[in-house]
Amino acid sequence: MLRYLPFLLIIALTIYAFIDCLNTPEEEVKHLPKVVWVLIILLFSIVGPVVWLFAGKKRVPGAGAGRSRPRRGQWVAPDDNPEFLKSLREERDDKESGKEKDKD
């Protein structure tokens, strides 16, 4: 069973790099056109995916690298989203004002 592990790792790396390349917007692809990167990943099974992961895509820092405001269009967790929290407050206030009207 262990003798198949390197082969499976190579296939997993190739599949990951292939899907990552296909999902990457054209503007974020570096050095070569996207079609050429796909061919490199598929034709050179070990070297192609590794080169793509290190040199083919503009990488953005992870969440822990810097605490900056999320860009527009980027997903934000509900408890960090000021618009969502504001809508919750407004909904709560509406319910409270409705209860006060019922008491009168």
C-alpha positions in Angstrom: 0.0 0.0 0.0 2.8 2.4 0.9 4.4 2.0 -2.6 1.4 3.7 -4.1 1.7 6.8 -1.9 4.1 8.8 -4.0 2.0 8.1 -7.1 -1.1 9.3 -5.3 0.6 12.4 -4.0 1.7 13.4 -7.5 -1.8 12.9 -8.9 -3.3 14.9 -6.0 -0.8 17.7 -6.5 -1.5 17.8 -10.2 -5.2 17.8 -9.7 -5.0 20.6 -7.1 -2.7 22.8 -9.3 -5.0 22.1 -12.4 -8.1 23.2 -10.6 -6.4 26.1 -8.9 -5.1 27.3 -12.3 -8.6 27.0 -13.9 -10.2 28.9 -11.0 -7.7 31.7 -11.0 -8.8 34.9 -12.9 -6.7 35.8 -15.9 -5.5 39.0 -14.3 -3.9 37.1 -11.4 -1.9 34.7 -13.7 1.8 35.6 -13.9 4.5 35.2 -16.6 2.5 33.0 -19.1 -1.1 32.8 -20.5 -3.4 30.6 -18.5 -3.7 28.0 -21.4 0.1 27.6 -21.3 0.0 27.0 -17.6 -2.6 24.4 -17.9 -0.5 22.6 -20.5 2.6 22.8 -18.3 0.7 21.4 -15.3 -0.7 18.5 -17.3 2.4 17.6 -19.3 5.0 17.9 -16.6 3.4 16.0 -13.8 5.9 16.8 -11.0 7.6 20.0 -12.0 4.5 21.7 -13.6 2.3 21.9 -10.5 5.2 22.9 -8.3 6.2 25.7 -10.7 2.5 26.9 -10.9 2.2 27.0 -7.1 5.3 29.0 -6.6 5.5 31.2 -9.7 2.3 31.1 -11.7 -0.1 33.0 -9.6 -0.2 36.3 -7.7 -0.5 35.3 -4.1 -2.3 37.3 -1.5 -1.2 37.3 2.2 -3.2 35.0 4.5 -5.5 36.1 7.2 -2.8 36.2 9.8 -0.3 38.2 7.8 -2.1 41.5 8.1 -5.3 42.9 9.6 -6.7 45.1 6.8 -10.2 46.0 5.9 -11.7 43.4 3.5 -12.0 44.5 -0.1 -15.4 45.1 -1.6 -16.7 41.8 -3.0 -14.7 39.7 -0.6 -16.6 37.4 1.7 -16.9 38.6 5.3 -18.2 36.5 8.2 -21.6 37.7 9.5 -20.3 38.7 12.9 -17.6 40.9 11.3 -19.9 42.4 8.7 -21.1 45.9 9.9 -24.0 45.9 7.4 -25.3 42.6 8.7 -25.0 43.7 12.3 -26.8 47.0 11.5 -29.7 45.0 9.9 -29.9 42.8 13.1 -30.1 45.9 15.3 -32.8 47.5 13.1 -34.8 44.2 13.1 -34.5 44.0 16.9 -35.6 47.7 17.3 -38.6 47.1 15.0 -39.7 44.1 17.0 -39.3 46.1 20.3 -41.3 49.0 18.9 -44.0 46.5 17.8 -44.2 45.1 21.3 -44.5 48.6 22.8 -47.4 49.3 20.4 -49.1 46.1 21.4 -48.9 47.1 25.1 -50.6 50.4 24.4 
